[in-house]
Amino acid sequence: MSGDLAAESSGYTQIRVKKFSYRWTISNFSFCLEGNLGKCIKSPTFSPGANDKQKWFMNIYPNGLDEESRGYLSVFLGLLSSPKSPVWAKFELWIITAKGENSQIINSGRVIRFDLNRDWGFKKFFPRDVFFSTPCLLLPDDTLTLCCEVSVVQDYISISDQNTQTGIDIPGCKLVNDLGELWENSRFTDCCLVVAGQEFRAHKAILAARSLVFRAMFEHDMEERRTNCVEIRDLEPEVFKAMMDFIYTGKEPDFHNMADAVLAAADKYGLDRLKVMCERALFRDLSVENAAHTLFLADLHSAVQLKTRAMDFITAHASEVFKTSSWKTVVDSYPHLVAEVCVSLGSAHCLFLEPPLKRLKRS
């Protein structure tokens, strides 16, 4: 054989993996812990994307799946339907605590073959005794929140290359980081924003591109255009900084229990995406004590999704919410919201009064 190869071939195979997550909240969970061995609670179905035909589900056994797992919470992930089966995937499960932290993270450790209507998981996912010993941490407002992250193998692409040259790798886009660095280090700024006596240097072009309110300030014959200085009187510095971090990077800020204040800022400055991020943060913290105040905030700032969720929550927990001080404030000052809640309660009552056979359907 000759020491010199006349030709050399090579190939490249790209395996595509799609990652998605699902958050499952179960209310009044302490009642489930009193059930029988092998009793199953099934989650709503969920998909990797809005138009994805692949459907997944989770099963939870609050008192264990069998004798071996008695005394444990058993959790499983299953595939309900898919255009192609079997499906190969890895997954990870965890509990979200009252502090918003991830607890008891367990992963499958390997790629699992999922056939239709078959589930995989952990029979001894979490000891039941811990729920009873630390209910305030793991079951805030008697609610269990489980999260699941799934990495699905979608397909693969193989490319043959008849020459020895390697491909050209394109570096990842650093636009977000670069813009964030301009803001963090006040580089090449051309305007000043004053908040509670603190000065923040910024860039008119970026502010105008991201917010119609800032654009109007710098476009029209206003004092802000003449002086390149904007005084913001109704925001605290930490709230303003969270808003500016979003303007420059588009990333969800760390709200630090100020999602309500950031919601007001996002509404004022026309930052619709930030506004929805605030709605999601407030929805995650929804409780009997704050439900009425959250409804008021959502109505005040035209946060449609949050208002719907808060209304549904109040309708489901009316007897408890009506005893809170925040509900008394709503009754005293916002009668239109009281009327809307009454309509919602009336609709729910009518649904409950429908004949049982009309409401029940075979699966």
N, C-alpha and C positions, 0 to 999 in steps of 0.2 A: 504494500500500500504506500502511496506517495505521502511524504510528510506535509505537502502543501495541498489544502483542500481547494478545489476549483470553485465550489459554491457552498454556502452554508445557509440553512433555513432556520427560522425561529417562529415562535407564535406567542400569542397573548390571550389570556382568558380573563374576562371581567365578570365576577359573580356579583349581581346586584342584590343588595339587602335593604329592605324598607323597615324603618324603625317607627313605632308609634306607641302611644301610652293611653291608658284608660283609668279614670278615677271613679270609684264606686262608693257611694255614701249610703249607709244603712241606718235609718233612724230607729229610736227605741230599741236599741240592740240588746239591752239587758234582758228584755223579754225573751229574745231568741236564746239566750244562754240557759234559760230554764226549760228548754225543750228536750226532746228525746234523742237518744243516740241514733245517728244515721239520718236525722232530719236535715233536708237540704234547702238552701235558699239560692235561687238562680238570679243572676244579674240581668239587666236589659242587654240586648245584643249590641255589639259595637263593631266598627269597621276601621281599617287603616286610614281611610279618607272618606270625604263626603259622598262621592259617587262610586266608591269601591263596592263590588259585589261580594267580597269576602266578608263573612260574618263570624264573630267570635262571641264567647260568653264565659262567665266565671261562675263557679259553684262554690258555695261556702257551707260547711257543716259546723255549726256553732258548738256542737258537743262531740265532735269526732265522727269519722266515717264508720269505724268499726271498733271492736273491743280493744284492738291494739292502740288505737288513737284516742280512746276515751280520756277525757281530761284535757284535750287539745282542740284548738281551732284548726280545721282542715280546709285548705283552699286549693282549688283546681282551676285550670284554664282549658277551654275546649273550643273546637272548631265546629260551628254549626253548618255553614255552607261555604262553598268556594267554587269558582268556575273550573279550577283544576285541583285535583286532590291525588295523593296526599300533599300536605303542606309541611315544609321543614322550617323550624323556627326555634330560637332561644327565647326565654322569658325570665322576667324578674318580678318579684312581688314584695310589697312592703306596706306598712301601716303609717299613716300620717298622724302625728300626735297633736294635742291641743296647741303646742307651740309652733306648729307648722313644720316640725322636723320629721325626717324619715326614720322609722324604727323597724327593726326585725327584717332587714333586707335579705332576701334569699333568692338565688338565681338557679336556673335549671342546670347550669354548669356545662351543658353540651347541647348540640342541636337535636331537637326531638322531632320525630315523625308524627304529625297530627292527621289522623283520619277523621272523616265526618262523624260528628256526634260522639267522639271519644275525647276524654279530657286527661290532662296530666297535671300533677301538682304535688302538694306536700301534706301528708296525713297529719304530721305533727308540726304544723306551721307555727303555732303559738300556744303556750299554756293558758288555759282558761283562768287559772287562779290569779294570774297577773292582772286580768281585767277587773277582778273584784278588789284587788289590793291597791290599784292605781287608776280608779275610774276617771278621775278628773283629767289625767294625762292622756289616757288612751281612748276614753269615751266621753269627750266634751259634749255636754247637752245630750248624753246618752246616745251619741252618734259614733258609729265606726266608719272610718274612711280608709278604704283599701285602694292601692294603686298597683297597676300592672304595666310593665313596659315589654313590648314584644318586638323582636327582630326577625322579620320574615325573609327567607330566601325567595326572591322573585323569579329570576332567570339568570342565564349567563350568556355572554357574547364571546365567541372565540374568533380571533383574527390571525390569519397566517401572514407572515412577512418573509419575503424571499430574499431579503438582504440582511446584512448584519448590523445595520444602523438601528439604534434604539429610538423610541418615540421622543417627542418634545413635551416635557411637562410644563404646564401653565401654572404659575404660582397662584395661590388662593387670593381672592379679592380682600384687600385691607382697607377699603374705603371707610367702613364704619370706624375702625380703629384710628385711621388718620384724622377723620373729622373730630372724633372724640379727643384726640391729642391736641388739636387746635383749641378746643374749648378748655380742656384741663390746664393747658400751659399758657393760655391767653396769647397765642401767636398771631401776628398780623391782624389784630382787631381794629375795628373802625367805629365802634360805638360803646357806650357805657350804660349799664343798667344798675339802678340804685334801689336796693331792697333793704328797708329797715336800717338805713345808714351805711350798709355795706355795698361796695362797688364791685360789679362783675363786668369784665370786658368780654365783648362778643363781636359777631360779624353780621352786619345788616343783611347781606345777601342770603345767608343761611336762615336767619330769622324770617325774612320775607318769603323765602321759598317754602318754609315749613308751616307758617301761620299767616292766615289772611289778616288777622288783627295786627300783627307786627308789620305786615306789608302796607296796610293802610297808614300806619304811623309814619313810615319812611317815604311813602309815595306822595301823600298829600301835603299841602302847605301847613304843616303842624309844627309845634315847637320841637318835637322829637326830631323832625327832619332838619331843622335849622341848627340844633345844638348837638345832634348825634348822641343825645342823652335821654334815657327813659327812666322816669321814676315810677316804681311799682309799689303802690301803697297798701295793697290788700293781701299780700302774700308774706309768709314767713320765709326767711332765707333757706331753710332746709327744704321747704316745699318748692320754692323757686328753683333750687338746684336740681331737684328730682325732675322737674319739668324740662329744664335745660338739658339735662343728660339725655332725656328722650328726644328732644328736638335735634340734637347733634348725632345721636347714634341709632334711634329707633328702638332701642332695647327697653324692656320693661324695667322700671326702677325698683329698687328695694324700698317698699313703702314705709316700713318701720311704723306701723299703726297710724299712718297719716293718709291713707287712701281716700278718705272723705275730703280732705283739704286739696289733694292733688286732683280729685274729680272736679272740684270747683274751678281750679286753675285750668284744667284741660277744657272745660266747658267755656270759660271766658275767652280763651285764646284759640278756640276752634281746632283743638287737637283731638280729632275723633277717635283715632286708634288708641291713644293714651287713655281717653275717656272709657273705652271698652275694657282696657286693662284694669282700670280702677273698679269698674263694675264687677269684674271677675273676682278681684281681691275682696271686695265688700261682700259679695255673694258667698265666698268661702268662709267668711267669718259670721255669717248670718246666724242669729240665735234668738231665743225668746226675748231676751232683754233688749236687744238692739233692733229687732225687726221693724217696729213702728218708726224709729228714727231713720232706718235705712230706706223705708218707703218714702218718707218725707224728702230725704236727700235725692232719691231717684226721681221723684216728681219735680223737685226744684230745678234739677239740672237736665231734665228731659232724657234721663238714662232709661231707655225703654226696656231693655232686657232685664236690668236690675229691678225695675219696678214690677215687672211681671213675676219675677222670682220671689220678691218680697211679698207681693200680694198672695201668691200661692202658699207661701210659708205661713202667713198670718191666717189664711183661711183654714189651713190644716191644724194650727195650734191656737185657735182663737181664744179659747177659755184661759190659756196661760198668758198670752200676749196682752189681753185686756186688763190684766192685773198690774201691768208694768207702768212705771212713771212716764216712760216715753210715749205710751199709748194715751195716757191722760193728757199729755201735751198736744198730741194730734187732735184729740177730741175738743180741747179748749180753743185751739188756734187754726185748725185746718179741716173744717167741716166737709169740704169736697172730698177729702181722702176717706173720711168716715163713711160717706155715702158710697164711694167706690167699693170699700171693704164690705159694706152691707149687701151690695149687689152681688159681689163674688160669693159671699156666704149663702145668699139666696139661691144662686145657681147650683152651688154644691149640694144644698139641701134638696133641690128638685131632682138632681141626679140620684141622690141616695134613695129617694122615694119611688124611683122607677121599679116596675115589677121585676123580681129577681130573674125570671126566665129571659127577660129582655136584655139584662146586663150580662148574663153568663153566656159564653160561647165555648164550643169544643175547640181544643187545641189541634 
